[in-house]
């Protein structure tokens, strides 16, 4: 606890126990935690209680118009929790029996031979502390009952020494695969559902809670599932107003799915790091949230230089706008991935032509960013451009060859027509043969080029 202990208000009813001190002076001398008021009879006591509630009511048995048990019965009709200590000179069994039946908190017999005020002060402290502890525990139990209705967590409340199960909700059975009723009968039964390798750590946490220290740990439970279920356990000590631990309370949260997702994420990260391609992720605004080692090596930037920076650090404005349009089409369309061509500008100013394979990152069905995989296509682009240049030259060459072949063929065709109608076809046939020789020479030259691979 922080600060000074709280002072409790005590109402003493009746005459003092001796002639030396008044009850308020004697009790306050015994304890600096108690402030005492004195009422002479039961009527005045009831008025005082109505005006200013007290933490404990102490009454002599013998009162002017009634007795302390009658006062107790009147008090209990309105308040069954107020600590009430009865002081009597008569230790008879009938008085004690009446007092117990009426709901007395404690009973002190006054004797001239002992310091009754010291005993009474101790009993007042015990009565108030028990009442306060009960209030605290009751509040904790009511709080637990309120929150469990809207939670999948396992909420629990035990006595400080783990000897009594004060509360556990039904979710315990599905998480632990053990009976809640058995746990209520044996508060340590939950240990039987904990992985054997984790039990020593759990027992150490129980000792820490009992000693007043909070706990927060992750353990494996549920023998029926071969202890594959993982849970997070958080516990807090519940103290009374003196600072003593009277209860231990907390909750258990099933984190199996979360751990599985974390494991998968680590697995994907290892795959990405092992990938030969640069990989990155962006938030919804286009800032880097992850880059793998390959991208760092590829661009020449340090990881710290890229972390949180906008992707425009590596891209020209036109490519950035192309990427934005593509992402918008993915967000509003049916597809969740696509590819576009862009240039990456390295830290040294070098340009790397690449394909960017983009996919959307979704969280609960909502757009949360993108992941990109870059593929260097510089060599492929060069090969494609070279092939295109060759094709252009080939097309021009083909056109030229076609023209060169067409001329001698036209000559052959014309001479053959003349030979059919001429009385002397020989000159025409000679010209046709000469033209055909020219065609044959052109074909031979083409074959030679094809075999030797000469540039066109």
Backbone torsions as a table, in degrees:
resi	resn	phi	psi	omega
1	UNK	NA	152.8	177.8
2	UNK	-105.0	145.0	177.7
3	UNK	80.6	-167.9	-177.9
4	UNK	-83.2	149.7	176.4
5	UNK	-60.6	148.2	-179.7
6	UNK	-68.0	143.6	174.6
7	UNK	-91.1	139.1	-178.0
8	UNK	-105.8	145.4	-178.5
9	UNK	-96.6	122.8	-177.6
10	UNK	-117.1	135.0	174.1
11	UNK	-108.5	117.6	179.1
12	UNK	-100.6	128.6	-177.1
13	UNK	-114.2	125.3	176.9
14	UNK	111.1	-172.3	-178.8
15	UNK	-77.1	160.6	176.9
16	UNK	-68.0	169.0	-176.4
17	UNK	-85.4	-16.8	174.7
18	UNK	-151.6	175.2	-175.0
19	UNK	-89.1	-4.9	-175.1
20	UNK	-79.9	-45.5	-176.1
21	UNK	-129.7	152.9	170.4
22	UNK	-74.6	157.6	-177.9
23	UNK	-57.9	-40.1	-177.6
24	UNK	-65.8	-42.1	179.9
25	UNK	-65.9	-43.3	-177.0
26	UNK	-65.4	-44.1	-177.5
27	UNK	-72.0	-41.5	179.8
28	UNK	-67.1	-26.3	174.7
29	UNK	-69.7	-32.1	-180.0
30	UNK	-75.7	-29.5	-175.4
31	UNK	-146.8	130.2	176.9
32	UNK	-87.0	3.9	176.7
33	UNK	-95.1	-3.9	-175.6
34	UNK	-118.1	134.3	168.0
35	UNK	-113.4	133.8	-169.3
36	UNK	-121.1	134.1	167.9
37	UNK	-112.0	154.6	-178.4
38	UNK	-120.7	131.7	172.4
39	UNK	-117.7	139.6	-173.9
40	UNK	-80.7	-28.5	-178.2
41	UNK	-145.0	179.7	-175.0
42	UNK	-68.9	-36.2	179.9
43	UNK	-63.0	-46.6	178.6
44	UNK	-63.5	-37.4	179.8
45	UNK	-62.5	-44.0	-179.5
46	UNK	-65.8	-37.0	176.6
47	UNK	-64.0	-43.5	-179.9
48	UNK	-62.1	-42.5	-179.6
49	UNK	-63.0	-38.5	177.9
50	UNK	-66.7	-39.4	-177.5
51	UNK	-74.2	-41.4	-176.0
52	UNK	-144.9	101.9	-179.7
53	UNK	-57.0	141.7	179.8
54	UNK	-110.5	166.1	178.2
55	UNK	-87.4	-21.3	178.8
56	UNK	-157.5	138.5	176.4
57	UNK	-112.7	124.3	178.2
58	UNK	-113.4	128.5	-177.2
59	UNK	-132.9	137.2	167.2
60	UNK	-68.6	152.0	177.6
61	UNK	-70.3	-44.4	-178.8
62	UNK	-86.1	115.1	178.1
63	UNK	-121.5	160.6	-173.7
64	UNK	-55.6	-45.7	-174.0
65	UNK	-114.6	-4.8	-178.1
66	UNK	-157.1	-162.4	174.3
67	UNK	-127.3	169.9	-175.4
68	UNK	-62.8	-31.0	179.7
69	UNK	-70.4	-38.9	175.6
70	UNK	-60.7	-42.6	176.9
71	UNK	-60.6	-42.9	178.0
72	UNK	-58.2	-45.2	-179.4
73	UNK	-63.3	-38.0	178.0
74	UNK	-65.8	-43.6	179.1
75	UNK	-62.0	-42.4	-175.3
76	UNK	-68.0	-20.6	177.6
77	UNK	-66.3	-27.1	179.7
78	UNK	-106.7	-24.7	-174.7
79	UNK	-148.2	110.7	-178.2
80	UNK	-96.6	7.0	-178.8
81	UNK	-114.5	-14.6	-177.3
82	UNK	-64.0	124.4	177.5
83	UNK	-60.0	130.9	-177.5
84	UNK	-132.7	117.4	179.3
85	UNK	-110.8	126.6	-178.4
86	UNK	-102.6	131.3	178.4
87	UNK	-115.6	127.6	-177.8
88	UNK	-138.3	151.9	173.1
89	UNK	-87.5	-12.8	-175.8
90	UNK	-108.0	119.3	-179.5
91	UNK	-94.4	27.6	-175.9
92	UNK	-68.0	151.2	179.6
93	UNK	-65.6	-38.9	-179.8
94	UNK	-59.3	-40.9	179.1
95	UNK	-64.8	-46.1	179.4
96	UNK	-60.9	-40.0	-179.0
97	UNK	-65.9	-43.5	177.5
98	UNK	-60.5	-43.6	-177.5
99	UNK	-64.1	-43.6	-179.9
100	UNK	-64.6	-42.2	179.8
101	UNK	-63.6	-33.2	-179.0
102	UNK	-80.5	-9.8	176.8
103	UNK	98.5	34.4	178.3
104	UNK	-67.0	144.1	178.5
105	UNK	-80.4	-42.3	179.4
106	UNK	-153.7	165.3	-171.8
107	UNK	-139.7	122.2	-177.7
108	UNK	-122.1	128.7	177.4
109	UNK	-97.2	124.8	-179.1
110	UNK	-79.5	134.6	177.8
111	UNK	-140.5	138.6	179.1
112	UNK	-66.9	-22.4	-173.2
113	UNK	-85.3	-8.8	-179.9
114	UNK	-129.3	162.7	177.7
115	UNK	-81.9	90.8	-175.2
116	UNK	-65.5	-34.9	-179.6
117	UNK	-61.9	-38.6	177.6
118	UNK	-62.9	-45.8	177.7
119	UNK	-62.7	-44.2	-179.1
120	UNK	-61.5	-42.4	-179.8
121	UNK	-60.9	-42.3	177.5
122	UNK	-61.2	-42.7	-178.7
123	UNK	-66.6	-36.3	177.3
124	UNK	-62.5	-46.9	178.5
125	UNK	-57.7	-46.0	-178.6
126	UNK	-63.0	-43.1	-178.4
127	UNK	-64.7	-45.4	-179.1
128	UNK	-66.6	-42.9	-179.0
129	UNK	-62.7	-41.1	177.9
130	UNK	-63.3	-42.7	-179.6
131	UNK	-64.4	-43.4	179.5
132	UNK	-65.7	-40.0	177.8
133	UNK	-62.5	-43.1	178.6
134	UNK	-62.8	-37.7	178.1
135	UNK	-65.3	-45.1	179.0
136	UNK	-60.4	-47.6	-178.8
137	UNK	-63.9	-40.1	178.7
138	UNK	-62.7	-42.4	177.4
139	UNK	-62.4	-42.0	179.2
140	UNK	-62.8	-42.6	-179.8
141	UNK	-65.5	-42.2	179.2
142	UNK	-64.8	-37.8	177.7
143	UNK	-63.8	-44.1	179.2
144	UNK	-61.2	-44.6	-179.2
145	UNK	-63.1	-34.0	-179.0
146	UNK	-70.5	-41.7	-174.5
147	UNK	-82.5	-25.5	-176.1
148	UNK	-67.5	-27.0	-178.7
149	UNK	-63.7	-27.3	-176.7
150	UNK	-111.3	23.2	-174.9
151	UNK	-141.5	148.5	174.3
152	UNK	-92.7	-1.3	-179.8
153	UNK	-72.7	159.4	173.5
154	UNK	-95.0	115.7	179.0
155	UNK	-102.1	142.2	-175.4
156	UNK	-144.3	155.2	177.6
157	UNK	-147.4	122.2	-179.8
158	UNK	-124.3	161.6	170.0
159	UNK	-67.1	159.9	-173.6
160	UNK	-61.3	-29.3	-179.8
161	UNK	-96.8	10.0	178.0
162	UNK	61.8	25.7	179.6
163	UNK	-93.0	-10.2	-175.9
164	UNK	-143.0	130.7	173.6
165	UNK	-89.6	110.6	-177.2
166	UNK	-89.1	-27.8	178.9
167	UNK	-163.1	137.7	167.6
168	UNK	-154.8	135.2	-177.2
169	UNK	-89.4	173.5	-172.4
170	UNK	-69.1	-19.5	-180.0
171	UNK	-62.1	-20.9	179.0
172	UNK	-55.6	-41.5	-174.2
173	UNK	-65.4	-39.5	-178.8
174	UNK	-73.7	-32.7	-179.2
175	UNK	-79.1	-45.3	-174.6
176	UNK	-89.3	-19.8	-172.8
177	UNK	59.4	38.5	176.9
178	UNK	-137.8	158.2	-174.9
179	UNK	-75.4	131.9	174.6
180	UNK	-67.5	-32.7	179.2
181	UNK	-65.7	-39.3	176.2
182	UNK	-63.2	-38.1	178.5
183	UNK	-65.5	-35.8	178.4
184	UNK	-67.7	-33.6	178.6
185	UNK	-78.4	-35.4	-179.7
186	UNK	-131.0	95.5	-172.9
187	UNK	-58.2	-19.2	-179.4
188	UNK	-98.0	9.4	-177.7
189	UNK	-65.9	-26.3	-179.6
190	UNK	-59.6	-24.8	178.8
191	UNK	-62.1	-28.1	180.0
192	UNK	-69.8	-16.1	177.5
193	UNK	-99.3	6.2	179.8
194	UNK	-96.8	142.4	177.9
195	UNK	-53.4	134.0	-177.9
196	UNK	-52.7	-35.0	-179.1
197	UNK	-72.9	-15.8	-178.0
198	UNK	-101.0	-9.6	-171.6
199	UNK	-65.8	-39.6	179.9
200	UNK	-61.4	-38.9	178.8
201	UNK	-67.9	-36.8	177.6
202	UNK	-65.4	-44.0	-180.0
203	UNK	-64.2	-35.4	175.6
204	UNK	-64.8	-37.1	176.9
205	UNK	-66.9	-36.3	176.5
206	UNK	-62.6	-44.0	178.3
207	UNK	-63.0	-38.7	-180.0
208	UNK	-64.7	-42.0	177.9
209	UNK	-62.0	-45.2	-180.0
210	UNK	-61.6	-30.0	179.6
211	UNK	-84.1	-4.5	175.9
212	UNK	104.0	9.6	-179.2
213	UNK	-104.3	138.0	176.5
214	UNK	-71.2	158.6	178.4
215	UNK	-130.9	151.1	177.0
216	UNK	-154.6	108.0	-176.2
217	UNK	-149.1	168.4	178.5
218	UNK	-121.5	131.6	-176.1
219	UNK	-136.4	169.5	176.9
220	UNK	-106.3	134.4	-177.0
221	UNK	-136.7	174.6	173.6
222	UNK	79.2	89.0	-179.4
223	UNK	-63.3	-30.9	179.9
224	UNK	-62.6	-25.8	179.7
225	UNK	-103.9	21.4	-178.4
226	UNK	56.2	34.2	176.2
227	UNK	59.1	29.1	177.8
228	UNK	-81.7	-9.6	178.7
229	UNK	-82.5	129.8	179.5
230	UNK	-110.9	136.6	-178.9
231	UNK	-132.3	150.8	173.4
232	UNK	-102.0	128.6	-178.7
233	UNK	-112.2	124.5	174.6
234	UNK	-125.0	132.0	-178.5
235	UNK	-136.3	148.6	178.5
236	UNK	-134.4	142.0	173.6
237	UNK	-75.7	145.1	174.5
238	UNK	-107.7	121.4	-174.8
239	UNK	-108.7	155.8	170.4
240	UNK	-89.9	-174.6	-175.1
241	UNK	-71.2	-11.1	176.1
242	UNK	-90.0	-7.7	-178.0
243	UNK	95.4	-2.3	-179.7
244	UNK	-76.5	142.0	177.2
245	UNK	-78.2	120.4	-178.5
246	UNK	-114.1	-20.2	178.3
247	UNK	-144.8	161.9	168.6
248	UNK	-128.7	132.2	-174.3
249	UNK	-135.4	158.6	177.6
250	UNK	174.1	-165.0	179.7
251	UNK	-144.9	160.3	176.2
252	UNK	-123.1	129.4	-179.3
253	UNK	-118.5	129.9	178.1
254	UNK	-73.0	116.9	-179.1
255	UNK	-116.0	19.3	-177.2
256	UNK	-58.3	-49.7	-178.5
257	UNK	-63.3	-40.6	-179.8
258	UNK	-63.8	-42.9	178.7
259	UNK	-64.9	-36.8	177.9
260	UNK	-63.7	-41.6	177.7
261	UNK	-64.8	-40.4	178.4
262	UNK	-62.6	-41.5	178.4
263	UNK	-63.0	-43.7	178.8
264	UNK	-64.0	-39.9	179.0
265	UNK	-62.3	-45.3	178.4
266	UNK	-61.8	-38.0	178.8
267	UNK	-63.7	-45.5	178.7
268	UNK	-64.0	-38.1	179.2
269	UNK	-63.4	-39.7	177.4
270	UNK	-64.2	-39.6	178.6
271	UNK	-64.1	-43.8	-179.3
272	UNK	-63.5	-44.0	-179.7
273	UNK	-64.3	-32.2	-180.0
274	UNK	-81.3	-10.4	-178.4
275	UNK	-68.2	145.9	176.9
276	UNK	-80.9	-7.6	-178.1
277	UNK	-100.6	147.3	173.7
278	UNK	-67.1	135.3	-179.1
279	UNK	-132.1	143.0	178.4
280	UNK	-147.1	163.1	169.4
281	UNK	-129.5	147.7	179.2
282	UNK	-123.8	152.5	170.6
283	UNK	-80.5	-174.5	-175.2
284	UNK	-67.3	-19.6	-179.8
285	UNK	-95.8	-1.1	177.4
286	UNK	92.2	19.2	178.2
287	UNK	-97.2	142.8	-178.4
288	UNK	-64.8	130.9	171.4
289	UNK	-114.3	-13.9	176.7
290	UNK	-160.0	139.6	170.5
291	UNK	-138.9	139.9	178.3
292	UNK	-89.1	171.6	-175.4
293	UNK	-60.7	-35.2	-177.7
294	UNK	-63.1	-39.9	178.9
295	UNK	-66.7	-39.3	177.4
296	UNK	-60.6	-47.8	179.7
297	UNK	-64.4	-38.0	-173.8
298	UNK	-67.1	-42.3	-173.5
299	UNK	-90.6	-19.7	-178.4
300	UNK	83.1	2.3	176.0
301	UNK	-90.1	152.3	170.3
302	UNK	-73.6	155.3	178.8
303	UNK	-58.4	-40.0	-179.4
304	UNK	-64.3	-30.4	178.8
305	UNK	-69.6	-28.5	-177.3
306	UNK	-90.9	-32.7	-174.8
307	UNK	-58.7	119.3	178.1
308	UNK	84.7	-8.9	-179.5
309	UNK	-79.6	157.8	177.5
310	UNK	-77.5	149.0	-175.9
311	UNK	-65.8	-15.9	177.4
312	UNK	-62.7	-14.2	173.9
313	UNK	-58.9	-30.8	-175.9
314	UNK	-109.7	-3.9	-172.3
315	UNK	-128.5	149.2	172.1
316	UNK	-72.8	157.8	-176.0
317	UNK	-58.7	-40.4	-178.7
318	UNK	-63.5	-39.8	179.3
319	UNK	-68.9	-36.9	176.9
320	UNK	-60.2	-45.1	-179.3
321	UNK	-65.9	-38.4	176.7
322	UNK	-61.1	-43.6	178.0
323	UNK	-62.6	-40.4	179.2
324	UNK	-62.1	-44.5	179.2
325	UNK	-62.4	-39.9	179.5
326	UNK	-64.7	-43.3	-179.3
327	UNK	-65.0	-41.5	177.8
328	UNK	-60.3	-39.5	179.3
329	UNK	-66.9	-34.4	177.8
330	UNK	-70.0	-41.4	-178.6
331	UNK	-64.0	-39.0	-176.3
332	UNK	-92.4	-11.9	-176.7
333	UNK	-102.2	-164.9	-177.6
334	UNK	-92.4	-21.6	-178.8
335	UNK	-84.9	156.8	178.1
336	UNK	-121.0	8.8	179.3
337	UNK	-156.4	154.3	178.3
338	UNK	-165.7	177.5	-176.4
339	UNK	-134.8	141.3	171.5
340	UNK	-142.4	161.8	-177.4
341	UNK	-97.4	139.2	-177.5
342	UNK	-154.1	170.5	175.7
343	UNK	-112.1	133.0	172.7
344	UNK	-96.8	130.1	178.7
345	UNK	-102.0	116.3	-176.2
346	UNK	-78.7	174.3	179.2
347	UNK	-62.1	-27.5	179.6
348	UNK	-87.7	1.5	-179.5
349	UNK	87.8	0.8	178.0
350	UNK	-71.9	145.9	179.0
351	UNK	-106.2	127.2	178.0
352	UNK	-116.6	117.4	177.3
353	UNK	-79.5	131.3	-175.5
354	UNK	-148.6	164.8	168.6
355	UNK	-97.5	135.0	178.0
356	UNK	-110.1	111.1	178.6
357	UNK	-92.4	106.8	-173.1
358	UNK	-103.6	139.1	172.3
359	UNK	-135.3	148.8	179.3
360	UNK	-77.5	145.7	170.5
361	UNK	-105.7	123.3	-177.4
362	UNK	-114.5	142.9	174.8
363	UNK	-129.3	114.9	-176.5
364	UNK	54.7	38.0	177.3
365	UNK	81.8	-2.6	-178.8
366	UNK	-105.7	146.9	178.8
367	UNK	-62.0	124.5	-177.2
368	UNK	-124.2	1.9	-179.5
369	UNK	142.9	-165.1	-179.3
370	UNK	-138.8	158.0	170.8
371	UNK	-121.4	138.2	-179.2
372	UNK	-128.1	140.7	175.0
373	UNK	-120.4	121.5	-176.1
374	UNK	-98.2	139.0	179.1
375	UNK	-127.0	119.1	-179.5
376	UNK	-68.8	116.6	179.8
377	UNK	-116.9	22.2	-179.5
378	UNK	-58.2	-49.3	-179.5
379	UNK	-65.4	-40.0	-179.7
380	UNK	-64.1	-40.4	178.1
381	UNK	-65.0	-40.0	179.0
382	UNK	-63.5	-43.0	178.9
383	UNK	-63.5	-40.5	179.9
384	UNK	-65.0	-42.4	178.9
385	UNK	-65.4	-39.2	178.4
386	UNK	-64.5	-43.1	179.0
387	UNK	-64.1	-37.6	179.3
388	UNK	-65.4	-40.1	177.9
389	UNK	-63.7	-41.8	177.6
390	UNK	-62.0	-41.8	-180.0
391	UNK	-63.7	-37.4	177.9
392	UNK	-63.5	-44.8	-179.7
393	UNK	-65.5	-38.0	179.2
394	UNK	-64.9	-37.6	180.0
395	UNK	-65.5	-41.7	178.2
396	UNK	-65.5	-41.1	179.6
397	UNK	-63.9	-42.9	179.9
398	UNK	-60.4	-40.5	178.6
399	UNK	-62.8	-41.5	179.5
400	UNK	-65.2	-46.1	-179.6
401	UNK	-63.1	-40.2	179.5
402	UNK	-60.2	-39.8	178.5
403	UNK	-66.6	-42.6	-178.8
404	UNK	-66.3	-36.0	178.7
405	UNK	-74.5	-34.5	-176.3
406	UNK	-64.5	-35.4	-177.6
407	UNK	-63.3	-53.9	179.1
408	UNK	-64.5	-30.9	177.5
409	UNK	-66.7	-38.6	176.1
410	UNK	-63.1	-38.1	177.9
411	UNK	-61.9	-46.6	-179.8
412	UNK	-58.6	-45.5	-177.8
413	UNK	-61.5	-43.7	-178.4
414	UNK	-66.5	-42.7	-178.9
415	UNK	-66.1	-36.7	178.1
416	UNK	-65.4	-38.5	177.3
417	UNK	-62.9	-43.1	178.7
418	UNK	-66.0	-37.6	-179.1
419	UNK	-62.9	-33.6	-179.4
420	UNK	-66.5	-32.4	-174.5
421	UNK	-101.3	-7.1	-176.3
422	UNK	-91.3	148.2	175.9
423	UNK	-71.8	-27.6	179.1
424	UNK	-124.2	89.2	-174.5
425	UNK	-75.1	-9.1	-172.1
426	UNK	-57.4	-50.4	-179.3
427	UNK	-57.5	-39.2	-179.0
428	UNK	-67.3	-40.8	179.6
429	UNK	-66.6	-35.5	177.0
430	UNK	-61.8	-43.0	178.6
431	UNK	-64.1	-36.7	179.8
432	UNK	-66.1	-41.7	179.0
433	UNK	-63.5	-39.7	178.9
434	UNK	-62.9	-39.6	178.5
435	UNK	-66.2	-39.7	178.6
436	UNK	-65.1	-37.4	176.4
437	UNK	-60.0	-38.9	178.1
438	UNK	-63.2	-39.9	176.8
439	UNK	-63.3	-43.3	-179.4
440	UNK	-62.0	-38.3	179.4
441	UNK	-65.0	-39.6	178.4
442	UNK	-64.2	-42.3	179.6
443	UNK	-64.1	-42.2	178.9
444	UNK	-61.8	-40.4	178.6
445	UNK	-62.9	-39.2	179.3
446	UNK	-65.6	-41.3	179.7
447	UNK	-64.2	-38.8	179.5
448	UNK	-62.7	-44.2	176.8
449	UNK	-60.3	-41.9	-178.6
450	UNK	-65.0	-40.1	-177.8
451	UNK	-72.6	-42.5	-173.4
452	UNK	-86.1	-10.9	176.6
453	UNK	70.6	25.9	179.6
454	UNK	-63.8	150.4	178.4
455	UNK	-64.3	142.3	-179.3
456	UNK	-82.7	NA	NA
